[in-house]
Amino acid sequence: MARTSRKAAVDFKAAAREWAENNKDGRKPTIKDVAELARVSKKTVSRVINNSPLVNDATRKGIQGLIRDIGYQPDPLARGLASRRSYLVGMIYDNPTPQYVVNIQLGILDVLRNTGFELVVHPCDRKSDTFIEDARRFIEVQKLFGVILTPSVSEDERLAEVIRELGCAYIRIASVALDMERRMIVTNDRAGSREAARHLAKQGHKRIAVIAGRRSFRSAHERRAGFEEGLAEYGISVPPEYVLQGDYTFESGLALGSAILDLDPAPTAVFASNDEMAAGVMQALHVAGQTPPDSLSIVGFDDFETATRVWPRLTTVRTPAREIGMLAAERLFEFDDDSPAAGGRNQTTPRLIERDSTRIPSDLQSRPEPESP
């Protein structure tokens, strides 16, 4: 987990001899000297001094021996300041999809297990006048080791600036890169919705409705843009009246599903920007006595548990939320102010999962599917 575990082995005894040979004037060693001799960051040395579990055993023992051999004495004041950080990782979220929040938490907890660290969560309302100050207070009171920001709070530059001012490590999860590479997990939502569009176009759908996500989420704009880009590859566009504004909730999908039934001419397919809204559209069709995909093909986005609990099972774009949580936590522990970039993967790629909620339009059942462009 720690950056030091991926580095080449260091001969700590040889490093101590090197110090003794070069230190002719008897200068007292500093934490910078220890870090340079051990080929690690000052933060790693500080973690060893403060008994953090984030350093592997071999590196920990080597640095402890090096400290002893060269006679380094940690500054008690500096050590006290360092220990003011708790063994707590924070997660700040304002998201209308409960399963997304749960899956991200599970991924973070997968990484925290057996490290001595615990997860604390801070639900918030980004529209609140006290949103920024509430988040600041959460970080300061908990003395967080670091914080993970989920959409859409991850997209708020004011919050990121406050966290930087507090000197707290942070990772932002977002559909596009919004910060330095070492601070980001990028989910590439646009690429996923392009796959959804290609799937429907290949089946022969031309009249396709879109239920957009909550406007305050960057992912809503990325998903809609990617879907329209994918359709454009097949010469298909979405008329303005076929774009309906959702809220990433089941209730909004239910209401808009009823509205879709009133469109004239009726669409043969709909792309809902998340599974909750897609499930709402299905419910609206069932209430109206219609059965998808006979009357309307439906594609969602996320592939959470909802996708296989509705009938028919939902064709959707899979975003690996639990994996995203794991990557965010791993990257948080790799975060190091002395390094220009963290290692490890910081991108995920969504992919289409085909199930039962889409089919060739009824008027094309006997015709061949269109060829790919």
C-alpha positions in Angstrom: 0.0 0.0 0.0 2.8 2.5 0.9 4.9 4.0 -1.8 8.0 2.6 -0.2 6.9 -1.0 -0.8 7.4 -0.5 -4.5 10.9 0.9 -4.3 14.2 -1.0 -4.8 15.6 -2.4 -1.5 17.9 -0.1 0.4 21.0 -1.3 2.3 20.3 0.7 5.5 23.5 -0.4 7.2 25.5 0.9 4.2 23.6 4.1 4.3 24.5 4.6 8.0 28.2 3.9 7.2 28.0 6.5 4.3 26.6 9.1 6.8 29.4 8.4 9.3 32.1 8.7 6.6 30.8 11.9 5.2 29.9 13.6 8.4 33.3 14.8 9.4 32.2 17.8 11.3 29.8 15.9 13.6 26.7 17.6 12.4 23.5 16.4 14.0 21.3 14.5 11.4 17.9 15.9 10.4 14.8 14.1 9.2 15.8 15.2 5.7 19.1 13.4 6.1 17.3 10.2 7.2 14.9 10.5 4.2 17.7 10.9 1.7 19.8 8.0 3.1 16.7 5.8 3.1 15.6 7.0 -0.3 12.1 7.8 1.0 10.1 11.0 1.6 10.2 12.9 4.9 6.6 11.9 5.3 7.5 8.2 5.3 10.2 8.8 8.0 7.6 10.8 10.0 5.2 7.8 9.7 7.8 5.5 11.0 8.6 7.8 14.0 4.8 8.1 14.8 4.2 4.3 14.4 1.9 4.7 11.4 0.7 1.3 9.9 1.2 2.7 6.4 4.8 1.6 6.0 5.7 -2.0 5.3 7.6 -3.9 7.9 10.9 -4.2 6.1 11.1 -0.4 5.4 10.0 0.4 8.9 12.7 -1.8 10.5 15.3 -0.4 8.2 14.5 3.2 8.9 14.3 2.5 12.6 17.8 1.0 12.5 19.1 3.9 10.4 17.7 6.4 12.9 19.4 4.5 15.7 22.8 4.1 13.8 23.2 7.7 12.8 21.9 9.1 16.1 18.9 11.0 14.8 16.7 12.5 17.5 13.2 13.5 16.4 12.2 17.0 17.4 9.5 16.5 20.1 7.6 19.6 19.0 7.6 18.4 15.4 6.5 15.0 16.4 3.7 16.4 18.5 2.5 18.4 15.5 2.6 15.3 13.3 0.6 13.2 15.8 -2.2 15.7 15.7 -3.5 13.9 12.7 -5.9 11.1 13.5 -6.1 7.6 12.0 -9.4 8.7 10.3 -10.2 8.9 6.6 -13.1 11.1 5.8 -15.6 10.8 2.9 -17.7 13.8 2.0 -20.8 13.2 -0.2 -23.9 14.8 -1.6 -25.4 12.1 -3.9 -29.0 11.1 -4.5 -28.2 7.5 -5.3 -27.8 5.6 -2.0 -26.2 2.5 -3.6 -23.4 4.6 -5.1 -22.5 5.9 -1.7 -22.6 2.5 -0.1 -20.5 0.9 -2.9 -17.8 3.6 -2.6 -17.7 3.1 1.2 -17.3 -0.6 0.8 -14.3 -0.1 -1.5 -12.7 2.3 0.9 -13.2 -0.1 3.8 -11.7 -2.9 1.7 -8.4 -0.9 1.8 -8.7 0.3 5.4 -9.2 -3.2 6.8 -6.3 -4.2 9.1 -4.5 -0.8 8.7 -5.7 0.7 12.0 -7.6 3.4 10.1 -11.3 4.0 10.3 -13.8 5.7 7.9 -15.9 8.6 8.9 -18.6 10.0 6.6 -20.0 13.5 6.2 -23.3 13.8 4.2 -23.9 17.3 3.1 -26.1 19.6 1.0 -24.0 21.3 -1.7 -26.7 23.9 -2.1 -26.5 24.9 1.6 -25.1 28.3 2.5 -23.0 26.6 5.1 -21.7 23.7 2.9 -18.1 24.9 2.8 -17.8 25.8 6.5 -19.5 22.6 7.5 -16.9 20.6 5.5 -14.1 22.6 7.0 -15.3 22.0 10.5 -15.6 18.3 9.8 -12.0 18.0 8.6 -10.6 20.1 11.5 -12.6 18.5 14.3 -11.9 15.0 13.1 -8.2 15.9 12.4 -8.4 13.7 9.3 -5.5 11.9 7.9 -7.1 12.5 4.5 -10.4 12.9 2.8 -12.1 11.4 -0.3 -14.6 13.6 -2.2 -17.3 12.0 -4.3 -19.4 13.6 -7.0 -20.8 16.2 -7.0 -18.8 17.7 -4.0 -15.6 16.6 -5.7 -16.5 19.1 -8.5 -16.5 22.1 -6.2 -13.3 24.0 -6.5 -14.0 26.0 -3.4 -14.0 22.9 -1.3 -10.8 21.7 -2.8 -9.1 25.0 -2.1 -10.2 24.9 1.6 -8.8 21.4 2.0 -5.5 22.5 0.5 -5.4 25.4 2.9 -5.9 23.0 5.8 -2.9 20.9 4.6 -5.0 17.8 4.4 -4.5 15.1 1.7 -7.5 14.5 -0.5 -8.7 12.5 -3.5 -11.4 13.7 -5.9 -13.6 11.2 -7.7 -15.1 12.7 -10.9 -16.1 11.8 -14.5 -13.2 14.0 -15.8 -9.9 15.2 -14.5 -10.4 18.3 -12.4 -7.1 18.5 -10.5 -3.5 17.2 -10.5 -3.2 13.5 -11.5 -2.2 12.4 -8.0 -5.4 13.9 -6.5 -7.9 12.3 -9.0 -9.8 9.1 -9.7 -11.4 9.6 -13.2 -14.4 7.5 -14.1 -14.7 8.4 -17.8 -18.5 8.5 -17.9 -18.6 10.0 -21.5 -17.0 6.9 -22.9 -19.6 4.7 -21.2 -22.6 6.6 -22.6 -21.1 6.4 -26.1 -21.2 2.6 -25.8 -24.9 2.8 -24.8 -25.7 4.9 -27.8 -23.8 2.6 -30.2 -25.8 -0.4 -28.8 -29.2 1.2 -29.5 -28.1 2.5 -32.9 -26.9 -1.0 -33.9 -30.2 -2.4 -33.0 -31.9 0.1 -35.4 -33.3 2.6 -33.0 -33.6 6.2 -34.5 -36.2 7.9 -32.2 -34.4 7.8 -28.9 -35.3 9.8 -25.8 -32.7 10.9 -23.2 -33.4 11.4 -19.5 -30.5 13.7 -18.3 -29.1 13.6 -14.7 -29.1 16.3 -12.1 -27.7 19.5 -13.6 -25.3 20.2 -10.8 -23.4 17.0 -11.5 -20.6 17.0 -14.1 -21.4 13.4 -14.8 -24.9 14.3 -16.1 -23.4 16.6 -18.8 -20.7 14.0 -19.6 -23.2 11.2 -20.0 -25.5 13.2 -22.2 -22.7 14.5 -24.3 -21.2 11.0 -24.8 -24.5 9.5 -25.7 -25.2 12.2 -28.4 -21.6 11.7 -29.7 -22.2 7.9 -30.0 -25.5 8.5 -31.9 -23.9 11.0 -34.2 -21.5 8.2 -35.4 -24.6 6.7 -37.0 -26.1 9.9 -38.2 -28.7 10.1 -35.5 -29.6 13.1 -33.4 -31.9 13.7 -30.4 -34.5 16.4 -30.9 -34.8 18.9 -28.0 -38.3 17.6 -27.1 -36.9 14.1 -26.6 -34.5 15.4 -23.9 -36.1 15.3 -20.4 -34.5 16.7 -17.3 -34.2 14.1 -14.5 -32.8 14.3 -11.0 -30.9 10.9 -10.7 -33.8 9.6 -8.6 -36.4 6.8 -9.1 -39.2 9.3 -8.6 -38.0 11.5 -11.4 -37.7 8.5 -13.7 -41.2 7.5 -12.9 -42.6 10.9 -13.7 -40.6 11.3 -16.9 -41.5 7.7 -18.0 -45.1 8.9 -18.1 -44.1 12.0 -20.0 -42.2 9.8 -22.6 -45.5 7.9 -23.3 -47.1 11.2 -24.4 -44.4 12.0 -27.0 -45.6 11.9 -30.6 -44.2 10.2 -32.5 -43.3 7.8 -29.6 -39.6 7.0 -29.2 -38.6 3.4 -29.5 -35.8 3.6 -26.9 -34.7 5.7 -24.0 -31.3 6.3 -22.3 -31.7 7.1 -18.6 -28.5 8.6 -17.1 -28.6 6.3 -14.1 -30.3 3.0 -13.1 -32.6 4.6 -10.6 -34.2 6.7 -13.3 -34.3 3.7 -15.7 -36.1 1.7 -13.0 -38.6 4.5 -12.7 -39.3 4.5 -16.5 -39.9 0.7 -16.3 -42.4 1.3 -13.5 -44.2 3.9 -15.5 -44.5 1.5 -18.4 -45.8 -1.3 -16.2 -48.4 1.0 -14.7 -49.5 2.0 -18.2 -49.9 -1.7 -19.1 -46.9 -1.8 -21.4 -44.0 -4.2 -21.3 -40.4 -3.1 -22.0 -38.7 -3.8 -24.3 -41.7 -4.6 -26.5 -43.0 -1.1 -26.3 -39.8 0.8 -25.4 -36.1 -0.3 -25.1 -34.4 1.1 -21.9 -30.7 1.6 -21.1 -29.4 2.8 -17.8 -26.1 3.7 -16.3 -24.2 2.4 -13.2 -25.1 -1.3 -13.0 -25.9 -1.3 -9.4 -28.1 -3.9 -7.7 -31.2 -2.3 -9.1 -30.3 -3.3 -12.6 -30.8 -7.0 -11.9 -33.8 -6.6 -9.5 -36.1 -5.0 -12.0 -37.9 -6.9 -14.8 -36.8 -7.1 -17.4 -33.3 -7.0 -16.2 -31.7 -3.8 -17.2 -29.2 -3.2 -20.0 -26.8 -0.6 -18.5 -23.3 0.8 -18.4 -21.3 -0.6 -15.6 -19.2 1.8 -13.4 -17.2 -0.2 -10.9 -18.1 1.9 -7.8 -16.5 -0.4 -5.3 -13.3 -0.5 -7.3 -13.4 3.3 -7.5 -13.6 3.5 -3.7 -10.6 1.1 -3.4 -8.5 3.1 -5.9 -9.3 6.4 -4.1 -8.3 5.0 -0.7 -5.1 3.4 -2.1 -4.2 6.7 -3.8 -4.8 8.6 -0.6 -2.3 6.5 1.3 0.2 7.0 -1.6 -0.2 10.7 -1.4 3.1 12.4 -0.7 3.9 16.1 -0.7 7.5 15.4 -1.6 6.6 13.6 -4.9 5.2 15.2 -8.1 2.8 12.3 -8.7 1.4 9.3 -7.0 1.8 5.9 -8.5 -0.9 3.3 -9.4 -4.0 3.5 -11.5 -6.3 6.5 -11.3 -8.7 5.7 -14.2 -11.6 3.3 -14.6 -13.4 2.4 -17.9 -17.1 1.9 -17.9 -18.5 -0.9 -20.1 -21.9 -1.8 -21.5 -23.7 -4.8 -19.9 -26.4 -6.2 -22.2 -29.4 -7.8 -20.6 -33.1 -8.0 -21.4 -34.4 -4.4 -21.5 -33.4 -3.6 -25.1 -34.3 -5.2 -28.5 -34.6 -4.3 -32.2 -37.6 -2.0 -32.7 -40.8 -3.9 -33.5 -41.1 -2.4 -37.0 -37.6 -3.7 -37.9 -37.9 -7.2 -36.4 -37.6 -8.8 -39.9 -34.9 -6.5 -41.2 -31.1 -6.9 -40.7 -29.3 -4.8 -38.1 -27.5 -1.7 -39.5 -23.8 -2.1 -40.1 -21.3 -0.3 -37.8 -19.9 2.9 -39.3 
